[in-house]
Amino acid sequence: MRRPHVHPSNHKESDPMPTYHIEMMEGRTVEQKKKLVQEITRITVEVLGGSPESVDILITDVKRENWATGGKLWSEPRS
């Protein structure tokens, strides 16, 4: 069941309102992202309290050509 989005201004002041920013290389499926956000939300509510509607998660898919580690783009061959 899909829950309606609750705008941050509608949150109770007593509710924790964490916003998670997740950056990862593109290539994960929608199903993987769905499971990830469900689990992050579940654990957040378990640890911090509040309601699932108070947890915001933003996922940014980054192209391999825009991510580098150790001075090397991830789009380049790795040895």
C-alpha positions as CSV (number, residue, x, y, z in Angstrom):
1,M,0.0,0.0,0.0
2,R,1.4,3.4,-0.9
3,R,1.5,6.0,1.8
4,P,0.7,9.6,0.9
5,H,3.7,12.0,1.0
6,V,3.6,14.3,4.0
7,H,5.1,17.7,3.5
8,P,7.7,18.5,6.2
9,S,5.6,21.4,7.4
10,N,2.9,18.9,8.3
11,H,5.2,17.0,10.7
12,K,4.7,17.3,14.4
13,E,7.5,19.2,16.1
14,S,8.1,16.2,18.4
15,D,8.6,13.8,15.4
16,P,12.2,13.3,14.3
17,M,12.5,14.3,10.7
18,P,15.6,12.7,9.3
19,T,16.4,13.2,5.7
20,Y,18.8,10.6,4.2
21,H,20.8,11.5,1.1
22,I,22.1,8.4,-0.7
23,E,24.5,8.6,-3.6
24,M,25.4,5.5,-5.4
25,M,26.5,4.4,-8.8
26,E,23.6,3.9,-11.2
27,G,22.6,0.4,-12.0
28,R,20.4,-0.7,-9.1
29,T,16.9,-1.8,-9.9
30,V,13.7,-0.1,-8.7
31,E,13.1,-3.2,-6.6
32,Q,16.5,-2.9,-4.9
33,K,15.9,0.8,-4.1
34,K,12.4,0.0,-2.8
35,K,13.7,-2.6,-0.4
36,L,16.5,-0.2,0.7
37,V,14.2,2.7,1.5
38,Q,11.8,0.3,3.3
39,E,14.6,-1.0,5.5
40,I,16.1,2.4,6.2
41,T,12.7,3.7,7.2
42,R,11.9,0.7,9.4
43,I,15.2,1.0,11.3
44,T,14.9,4.7,11.6
45,V,11.4,4.4,13.2
46,E,12.7,1.5,15.4
47,V,15.6,3.5,16.7
48,L,14.4,7.1,16.7
49,G,10.7,6.7,17.0
50,G,8.2,8.8,15.1
51,S,6.3,7.6,12.1
52,P,7.4,6.3,8.7
53,E,5.9,9.4,7.1
54,S,8.5,11.5,8.9
55,V,11.5,9.8,7.2
56,D,12.6,11.3,3.9
57,I,15.1,9.5,1.6
58,L,16.6,11.0,-1.5
59,I,18.5,8.7,-3.9
60,T,20.9,10.1,-6.4
61,D,22.2,7.7,-9.1
62,V,25.6,8.8,-10.2
63,K,27.1,7.8,-13.6
64,R,30.4,5.9,-13.3
65,E,32.0,8.6,-15.3
66,N,31.1,11.1,-12.6
67,W,32.6,9.2,-9.7
68,A,36.3,8.8,-9.0
69,T,38.3,6.9,-6.3
70,G,42.0,7.2,-6.0
71,G,42.3,9.6,-8.8
72,K,40.6,7.3,-11.3
73,L,37.1,7.4,-12.8
74,W,35.0,4.4,-12.2
75,S,34.2,4.4,-15.9
76,E,37.9,3.5,-16.6
77,P,39.1,-0.1,-16.6
78,R,40.2,-1.3,-13.2
79,S,43.2,-3.5,-12.7
